[in-house]
């Protein structure tokens, strides 16, 4: 239900031009978007399974866009037309029983059952009532340096200066009836918290945030301005999250897990849908991994449009739990993290992102704080944009693997995911000093 007094989503998704009325209605409807165990053809009696003419238009528009812009591989076309996936399905090994149990509890045993392109389209329809798409800019300076056509997605220009606001608005909108009475509680180092606080203010929902006390004052002040109650607890995200969940049980708040909550993902994924809509011949996308929602969005969008598009995750050297989990095939917990990148300071790999990304992300690059700070300077001089450490991580990774990009005929995209950085710290970085 739409929050009272606020605009409801329009029934006309305008991301893609509708097809002609006589467009053929093939099995793409089952295979491209709607793969949750039902389809318009298999279960005609179910209202949930029915696809409207508008849905069909959107699906065929997507298919047409894929063919026109990306010339998919034969395996991708086979998948679109027949639904036969040539790539192997992910498997969860015995030592991942905890992840298996969690995924089973949310009926998310496979990638496509967590969310689909239809969910991303719905999320974009909702979000564009409240925020605008962010710019995707070409940088001649960075392209010259890296030897490829490089584009920067400016997620720092969102209302909370971070991509996370997309997930917050989508989540509160979808769960408004449940949370308007109880309020919500979450844990975060900052950007996720701001996204929930912004959405709470937008829809009139009380928000409480548990965060470690070392989080920057700029993020704490932003939360207070958005009307959120701040509760400081723990040294790391994991401790703050456990305390937030405990408070939710005791006081009846709706708890939103910043990383495992799958209803955040479709909103976040809209930033990648915007890239696909605007830019053809994408070859590689660099996206930071703190919890993993941004990388998940990248995989669901790019891999459905063209499986050959490489999705590269980026982690801090001092907070590499996801990287180590991905390399070893099992969930890894770190006793501590050591990075100035607040948005990447996560001590372990979480069940849901790990299960989704382990067989789908193409590579993960580790970068140092110094490399991120050099990228912060580069983003200022090249595109005149403010980036926090995590926000600059994607460019830092692209610079680190520069040799693999030189001479690429495909376009490279780095996601500038956030710009919430303390002014004094930013000034020191621009001057070349340590923070």
Secondary structure as UniProt FT lines:
FT   TURN            4..5
FT   TURN            21..22
FT   HELIX           29..33
FT   TURN            40..42
FT   TURN            44..45
FT   TURN            47..49
FT   HELIX           53..65
FT   HELIX           66..70
FT   HELIX           74..82
FT   HELIX           94..96
FT   HELIX           97..105
FT   TURN            106..107
FT   HELIX           111..114
FT   HELIX           117..127
FT   TURN            128..130
FT   STRAND          136..138
FT   HELIX           140..146
FT   STRAND          150..154
FT   HELIX           155..157
FT   TURN            159..160
FT   TURN            163..164
FT   HELIX           165..174
FT   HELIX           176..182
FT   STRAND          184..187
FT   HELIX           191..203
FT   STRAND          207..211
FT   TURN            213..214
FT   HELIX           217..225
FT   TURN            226..227
FT   STRAND          229..232
FT   HELIX           237..251
FT   STRAND          254..256
FT   TURN            258..260
FT   HELIX           262..264
FT   HELIX           265..278
FT   STRAND          282..288
FT   HELIX           293..305
FT   TURN            307..308
FT   STRAND          310..316
FT   TURN            317..318
FT   HELIX           321..328
FT   HELIX           342..344
FT   HELIX           351..357
FT   TURN            358..360
FT   STRAND          363..367
FT   HELIX           369..383
FT   HELIX           389..400
FT   HELIX           402..405
FT   TURN            406..407
FT   STRAND          411..416
FT   HELIX           423..430
FT   TURN            431..432
//
